[in-house]
Amino acid sequence: MKYAILPFAFTVLCTAATSAFADAPDLRGETFCFPAKDVPKLVSELAEVKPERRNIVDVRLQPRFIIKDEGVWPDRFYLSKNGELVTELPFSRETGAVPNFIPAATARPDTDICVDDPTRADRPKDDEGLYFEMGLSPLFKSTPGDHSLAELQEAAKDGKKFYKKMLPGAIALFMPDTDYFGIRMIDRKSVPTATAVSEGGRKSLPLEAVKDMWVVSLDDIEDANAERLIISGGAYDLQPVPSPKTLRRFGLGDAATED
């Protein structure tokens, strides 16, 4: 299970996660745990982002499990301390939603968040077959398929503010610009197209696949003298992100494909 808080810094956060099976350090084991203390800290930090930074992008706190490997739901999700149950975390076996996750973790930051998932016990710790998503990525609040250049430029600046809030102090200083946009299709089998619209006409823009996102560059949009970006191909989420190379460096995508 991947603890999905940031789309580009999985490796930083997942190093804090610990397996209950110390004799198999490279595998998840039947029970996989990570500290609860990071949850209230991140939620509190995000609350400090000013309202004027939230008019185009914002986070959606919707903790949920996502099954990516066509496998089964985990047996159990709960808070634990020193191996003893503290709080059950019920989740929907239809949507994966965990409605009481944030209040429970905030109330007991001294615990570990644990999932019993025996069917994936022999997989590496960073396996993403069962994915736990907090919903902390800054997403566009509206995705009508048509985005103005001014909107994109502002979102790129605001997105960086959100990410910096989610990183430890010293690391936040090195947060790269988020002058790319990740398109994540609601129907994961769909493939989007991105078109720059200017006074001179329309120009198809290159998209680079990074895991389950298709990434377009703000530079490419501006170089096309675009007034608007048209995204087509179906319903989608859109978020400002660092470059594909940076995303891969921090755990998204195949590092072997980097330049």
MORA-V961231 format. One line per field, one symbol per residue. ss: DSSP state (A for helix, B for strand, O for the rest). burial: b if it has 24 or more other ideal C-beta (glycine too) atoms within 12 Angstrom, else e. A space follows every 10 residues. Layout:
ss=???
burial=???
//
This chain:
ss=OBBBOOOOOA AAAAOOOBBO OAAAOOBOOO BBBBBOAAAA AAAAAAAOOO AAAOOOBBOO OOOBBBBOOO OOOOOBBBBB BOOBBBBBOO OOOOOOBOOO AAAAAAAOOO OBBBBBOAAA OOOBOOOOOB BBBOOOOOBB OOOOOBBBAA AAAAAAAAAA AAAAAAOOAA AAOOOOOOOB BBBBBOOOOO OOBBBBBBOO BBBBOOOBBB OOBBBBBAAA AAAOOOOBBB BBOOOBBBBB BOOAAAAAAO OOOOAAAOO
burial=bbbbbbbbbb ebbbeebebb eeeeeeebbb bbbbbbebbb bbbebbeebe eebbebbbbe bbbbbbbeee eebbebbbbb eeeeeebebe beeeebbbee bbebbbebbe bbbbbbbeeb bebebbbbbb bbbbbbbbbb eebeeebebe bbbbbbbbbb bbbbbbbeee eeeebbbbbb bbbbbeeeee ebbbbbbeee eebebebbbb bbbbbbbbeb beebebbbbb bbeeebbbbb bbbbebbbeb bbbeeeeee
//
